[in-house]
């Protein structure tokens, strides 16, 4: 029943679902409030308009009815925002070794209320764990395939050909395992994904995640302060509010066209429960695009601008004072945002392809006093 429902939803049907009539929307909100799992968007006019939004971009403009069961999914999109997996550390002589255990698992995911997707996952979630390390460390990723198809882990970084996560270099059959081993370089905001064929299906089904390499300040003496701001173990880094956002989409009827779009997999997740921001602290977003079947995705911020570090491989911004970035699949970067001069309120961010926004990629920051 679950899978058949997902397969019956077409792109046009999903657009209609996102623009439900007010009566149905009200019923859905009432049900959510009764269960105690309702949205945290403040429904006062002042909050809706505080960032200069009109009614067309209000919290009730595009929605779905009901509440996703995050516990059944095994992950919460709000936890994914800040769940940096730093692995386990050991020492090999003078060398730091950082290690993770990752397992590919078939797992059905509820991507919107009542819409279930037969996913392939890393460690049971989409996106997979956000792997975070420090430039120059030796990395070991122990990969086991508990899924029903051959899978790999291909890392966007620098490594030997035999560690590339392609056929003949780390392809793992069901029931098998492989250890990828390489040095953490270059620093930046990277990603990993399955590279088994057919590639479009293995990526689209959910086998991808963020891979962050923090700069080692000792390697960048001329930009040491900037490197310390990024290093997750430093005092300088603690003042930052850091989030991971992976832009993705879901083809629920397998016609090579997405019916839903999202930030971190769940449609409208950060519209129903806005991301709370302390306006006195700067915001850093590690943004990646893993959307299949569309040539580009995008991130647009309302009522503010940000600096952008393409691929995160520089310590100085590659774009300054912009409010929109476009990304092809596999492209990523770091956004740095300052809300200190803004009044409290809801500040929208979303894809600037209107169809993507209407189909789930619509969100809010809630800037707190």
C-alpha positions as CSV (number, residue, x, y, z in Angstrom):
1,X,0.0,0.0,0.0
2,X,2.7,2.5,0.9
3,X,4.8,1.9,-2.2
4,X,1.7,1.9,-4.5
5,X,0.7,5.3,-3.1
6,X,4.1,6.8,-3.9
7,X,4.1,5.4,-7.4
8,X,0.7,6.9,-8.1
9,X,1.8,10.5,-7.3
10,X,2.8,12.3,-10.5
11,X,4.6,15.6,-10.8
12,X,1.4,17.5,-11.5
13,X,-0.3,15.6,-8.6
14,X,2.4,16.6,-6.2
15,X,2.1,20.3,-7.2
16,X,-1.7,20.0,-6.5
17,X,-0.8,18.4,-3.1
18,X,1.4,21.3,-2.2
19,X,-1.3,23.8,-2.9
20,X,-4.1,22.2,-0.8
21,X,-7.3,24.1,-0.2
22,X,-7.4,26.0,3.2
23,X,-10.0,23.6,4.7
24,X,-7.8,20.6,4.2
25,X,-4.8,22.6,5.4
26,X,-6.6,23.6,8.6
27,X,-7.6,20.0,9.3
28,X,-4.1,18.9,8.9
29,X,-2.8,21.6,11.3
30,X,-5.5,20.7,13.8
31,X,-4.5,17.1,13.7
32,X,-0.8,18.0,14.2
33,X,-1.6,20.2,17.2
34,X,-3.7,17.4,18.8
35,X,-0.8,15.0,18.6
36,X,1.7,17.6,20.0
37,X,3.8,17.3,16.8
38,X,2.6,20.4,15.1
39,X,4.6,23.0,13.2
40,X,6.5,25.7,15.2
41,X,5.9,28.4,12.6
42,X,4.5,31.4,14.6
43,X,1.2,32.3,13.0
44,X,1.0,36.0,13.9
45,X,0.9,38.5,11.1
46,X,3.9,40.3,12.4
47,X,6.1,37.2,12.2
48,X,4.9,36.4,8.7
49,X,5.7,39.8,7.5
50,X,8.8,40.6,9.6
51,X,11.2,39.7,6.8
52,X,9.2,41.6,4.2
53,X,7.1,38.6,2.9
54,X,3.7,39.1,1.5
55,X,0.8,36.6,1.9
56,X,2.0,34.8,-1.2
57,X,5.1,33.7,0.7
58,X,3.4,33.2,4.1
59,X,3.7,30.0,6.1
60,X,0.4,28.7,4.7
61,X,1.2,29.4,1.0
62,X,2.5,25.9,0.2
63,X,2.1,22.9,2.5
64,X,1.3,19.2,2.8
65,X,-1.2,17.8,5.3
66,X,-0.1,15.7,8.2
67,X,3.2,14.9,10.0
68,X,6.1,12.7,8.9
69,X,7.0,10.0,11.4
70,X,10.7,10.8,11.9
71,X,11.1,8.1,14.5
72,X,9.9,5.4,12.0
73,X,12.3,6.9,9.4
74,X,15.1,6.5,11.9
75,X,16.3,10.1,11.4
76,X,15.0,13.7,11.9
77,X,15.9,16.4,9.4
78,X,16.5,18.8,12.2
79,X,19.1,16.5,13.8
80,X,20.8,16.1,10.4
81,X,21.5,19.8,10.3
82,X,24.0,19.6,13.2
83,X,24.9,15.9,13.3
84,X,28.6,16.0,12.4
85,X,30.0,12.5,12.6
86,X,33.7,12.8,13.5
87,X,34.3,9.1,13.7
88,X,36.8,7.5,16.1
89,X,40.4,8.6,16.4
90,X,43.6,6.6,16.9
91,X,47.3,7.2,16.5
92,X,49.6,5.6,14.0
93,X,53.0,6.9,15.1
94,X,52.8,10.6,14.7
95,X,49.8,10.3,12.3
96,X,46.2,10.8,13.3
97,X,43.9,8.1,11.9
98,X,40.1,8.8,11.8
99,X,37.8,5.9,11.1
100,X,34.1,5.3,10.4
101,X,31.8,2.3,9.9
102,X,29.2,2.8,7.1
103,X,26.6,0.2,6.0
104,X,24.4,0.3,2.9
105,X,20.8,-0.7,3.8
106,X,17.5,-0.9,1.9
107,X,15.1,1.3,3.9
108,X,11.7,2.7,3.2
109,X,11.5,6.4,4.0
110,X,8.5,8.7,4.5
111,X,9.5,11.8,2.5
112,X,6.2,13.6,2.9
113,X,3.2,12.8,5.1
114,X,1.8,9.5,3.8
115,X,4.3,9.3,0.9
116,X,6.8,6.4,1.2
117,X,9.9,5.9,-0.9
118,X,11.8,2.6,-1.2
119,X,15.3,4.0,-0.6
120,X,18.8,2.7,-0.6
121,X,20.7,4.4,2.3
122,X,24.0,4.8,4.1
123,X,23.4,3.9,7.8
124,X,19.6,4.0,7.3
125,X,19.3,7.8,6.5
126,X,19.2,10.2,3.6
127,X,21.5,12.0,3.4
128,X,24.0,9.6,4.9
129,X,26.2,10.5,7.9
130,X,28.0,13.9,7.6
131,X,31.6,12.7,7.8
132,X,33.9,15.5,9.3
133,X,37.7,15.4,9.7
134,X,40.8,17.6,9.5
135,X,43.1,18.2,6.6
136,X,46.1,15.8,6.6
137,X,44.5,13.1,8.7
138,X,44.5,9.5,7.5
139,X,41.0,8.3,6.9
140,X,39.6,4.8,6.9
141,X,36.0,4.1,6.0
142,X,34.9,0.6,6.7
143,X,32.0,0.0,4.2
144,X,29.7,-3.0,4.4
145,X,26.9,-3.7,1.9
146,X,23.8,-5.0,3.6
147,X,21.6,-4.0,0.6
148,X,20.1,-5.9,-2.3
149,X,22.4,-4.4,-5.0
150,X,26.1,-3.8,-5.5
151,X,27.2,-0.5,-4.0
152,X,30.2,1.7,-3.5
153,X,31.3,4.9,-1.7
154,X,32.9,7.4,-4.1
155,X,34.5,10.4,-2.3
156,X,34.9,13.8,-3.9
157,X,38.5,14.4,-2.8
158,X,42.1,13.4,-3.6
159,X,42.9,9.7,-3.4
160,X,44.5,6.7,-5.2
161,X,42.6,5.2,-8.1
162,X,42.2,1.9,-6.3
163,X,40.2,3.8,-3.6
164,X,37.9,5.6,-6.1
165,X,34.7,3.7,-5.3
166,X,34.0,2.6,-8.8
167,X,33.8,-0.9,-10.5
168,X,37.2,-2.6,-9.9
169,X,38.1,-0.1,-7.1
170,X,35.8,-0.7,-4.2
171,X,32.6,-2.0,-5.7
172,X,31.0,-4.2,-3.0
173,X,28.5,-7.0,-3.7
174,X,25.6,-7.6,-1.3
175,X,27.1,-9.2,1.9
176,X,30.6,-7.9,1.1
177,X,32.8,-5.2,2.6
178,X,35.7,-2.9,1.7
179,X,37.8,-0.4,3.5
180,X,38.5,2.9,1.7
181,X,41.7,4.5,2.9
182,X,43.2,7.9,1.9
183,X,44.4,11.2,3.3
184,X,42.0,14.1,4.0
185,X,42.8,16.6,1.3
186,X,42.0,19.2,0.1
187,X,40.1,21.0,2.9
188,X,36.6,21.9,1.9
189,X,32.9,21.1,1.7
190,X,32.8,17.8,-0.2
191,X,30.5,14.8,-0.6
192,X,30.3,11.1,-1.2
193,X,27.9,8.9,-3.1
194,X,27.5,5.5,-4.6
195,X,29.1,5.1,-8.1
196,X,27.6,1.7,-9.0
197,X,25.6,1.5,-12.3
198,X,23.1,2.6,-13.2
199,X,24.5,5.7,-11.6
200,X,21.4,7.8,-11.8
201,X,19.4,5.2,-9.9
202,X,21.9,4.6,-7.1
203,X,22.3,8.3,-6.4
204,X,18.6,9.1,-6.7
205,X,17.6,6.3,-4.4
206,X,19.5,8.0,-1.6
207,X,23.1,6.8,-1.5
208,X,24.9,10.1,-0.8
209,X,26.1,12.3,2.0
210,X,28.3,15.3,3.0
211,X,32.0,15.0,3.6
212,X,33.7,18.0,5.3
213,X,37.4,18.4,5.6
214,X,38.4,21.2,8.0
215,X,41.5,23.2,7.3
216,X,44.6,22.6,9.5
217,X,45.6,26.1,10.7
218,X,49.3,25.0,10.9
219,X,49.2,24.5,7.1
220,X,47.9,28.0,6.5
221,X,49.9,30.4,8.6
222,X,49.0,33.4,6.4
223,X,45.3,32.7,7.0
224,X,45.5,31.1,10.4
225,X,42.5,32.9,11.9
226,X,40.2,32.0,9.0
227,X,41.3,28.3,9.3
228,X,40.6,28.3,13.0
229,X,37.1,29.6,12.4
230,X,36.4,26.4,10.4
231,X,38.2,23.9,12.5
232,X,35.5,22.0,14.5
233,X,37.8,21.5,17.6
234,X,38.8,25.1,18.0
235,X,37.4,27.7,20.4
236,X,37.1,30.1,17.5
237,X,34.7,27.7,15.7
238,X,32.3,27.5,18.7
239,X,30.8,31.0,18.0
240,X,29.5,29.8,14.7
241,X,26.1,28.2,14.1
242,X,26.9,25.5,11.6
243,X,24.4,23.5,9.6
244,X,24.5,20.9,6.8
245,X,21.9,21.1,4.0
246,X,21.8,18.6,1.2
247,X,19.4,19.5,-1.6
248,X,17.7,16.5,-3.1
249,X,14.6,15.3,-4.9
250,X,12.5,12.1,-5.1
251,X,11.0,10.4,-8.2
252,X,8.2,8.5,-6.5
253,X,6.8,6.8,-9.6
254,X,10.2,6.1,-11.3
255,X,9.5,8.0,-14.5
256,X,12.9,9.9,-14.2
257,X,11.1,13.0,-13.1
258,X,11.0,14.2,-9.4
259,X,7.6,14.6,-7.7
260,X,9.1,16.0,-4.5
261,X,12.1,18.3,-3.6
262,X,13.6,18.9,-0.2
263,X,16.4,20.2,1.9
264,X,17.6,17.1,3.8
265,X,15.0,14.8,2.3
266,X,11.7,15.7,4.1
267,X,9.4,18.0,2.1
268,X,8.7,21.4,3.9
269,X,10.7,20.1,7.0
270,X,12.1,23.6,7.9
271,X,8.9,25.4,6.9
272,X,6.8,23.5,9.4
273,X,9.6,23.7,12.0
274,X,11.9,26.7,11.2
275,X,15.6,26.5,12.0
276,X,16.2,28.7,15.1
277,X,19.0,31.2,14.8
278,X,20.7,33.2,17.5
279,X,21.1,36.5,15.7
280,X,24.2,37.4,17.7
281,X,26.2,34.5,16.2
282,X,27.2,34.1,12.6
283,X,25.7,31.2,10.5
284,X,27.7,28.8,8.3
285,X,25.9,26.4,6.0
286,X,27.6,23.4,4.3
287,X,25.5,23.2,1.2
288,X,25.5,20.3,-1.4
289,X,23.3,19.4,-4.4
290,X,22.5,15.8,-4.9
291,X,19.4,16.2,-7.0
292,X,19.0,13.7,-9.8
293,X,17.0,14.3,-13.0
294,X,17.3,18.1,-13.0
295,X,20.3,19.9,-14.3
296,X,20.5,22.5,-11.5
297,X,19.2,23.2,-8.0
298,X,19.6,26.5,-6.1
299,X,19.5,28.2,-2.7
300,X,17.9,31.7,-2.3
301,X,17.8,33.6,1.0
302,X,15.2,36.3,1.6
303,X,15.9,39.7,3.2
304,X,19.7,39.1,3.6
305,X,22.9,38.3,1.7
306,X,25.7,35.9,2.3
307,X,29.3,35.2,1.3
308,X,29.9,32.0,-0.7
309,X,33.0,29.7,-0.8
310,X,32.8,27.5,-3.9
311,X,33.6,23.9,-2.9
312,X,34.8,25.3,0.4
313,X,38.4,25.0,-0.8
314,X,39.3,28.6,-0.1
315,X,39.6,30.6,3.1
316,X,38.4,33.8,1.3
317,X,35.0,34.0,-0.3
318,X,34.7,33.3,-4.0
319,X,31.4,35.3,-4.1
320,X,30.7,38.2,-1.8
321,X,27.3,39.7,-0.9
322,X,25.0,37.4,-2.9
323,X,21.5,36.0,-2.1
324,X,21.3,33.1,-4.6
325,X,23.6,30.4,-5.7
326,X,23.0,27.8,-8.5
327,X,24.5,24.3,-8.4
328,X,24.7,21.4,-10.7
329,X,24.6,17.9,-9.2
330,X,27.7,17.2,-7.1
331,X,28.5,20.9,-6.7
332,X,28.7,22.3,-3.2
333,X,30.0,25.2,-1.1
334,X,29.9,27.1,2.1
335,X,27.6,30.0,2.9
336,X,28.3,32.5,5.7
337,X,25.4,34.6,6.8
338,X,25.2,37.4,9.4
339,X,21.8,38.2,11.0
340,X,23.2,40.5,13.7
341,X,21.7,43.6,12.1
342,X,18.3,42.1,11.5
343,X,15.2,42.2,13.7
344,X,13.8,38.9,15.0
345,X,11.4,37.0,12.8
346,X,11.0,34.4,10.1
347,X,13.4,34.7,7.1
348,X,12.5,32.4,4.2
349,X,15.0,30.4,2.1
350,X,14.3,28.0,-0.7
351,X,15.1,26.9,-4.2
352,X,14.7,29.7,-6.8
353,X,13.1,27.3,-9.2
354,X,9.5,28.0,-8.2
355,X,8.3,24.4,-9.0
356,X,10.9,23.0,-6.6
357,X,9.7,25.3,-3.8
358,X,6.1,24.4,-4.4
359,X,7.0,20.7,-4.2
360,X,8.8,20.8,-0.9
361,X,12.0,22.8,-1.0
362,X,10.7,25.8,1.0
363,X,12.1,26.7,4.5
364,X,12.4,29.3,7.2
365,X,15.1,30.5,9.6
366,X,13.6,31.8,12.8
367,X,15.9,34.6,14.0
368,X,15.7,34.9,17.7
369,X,16.3,38.0,19.8
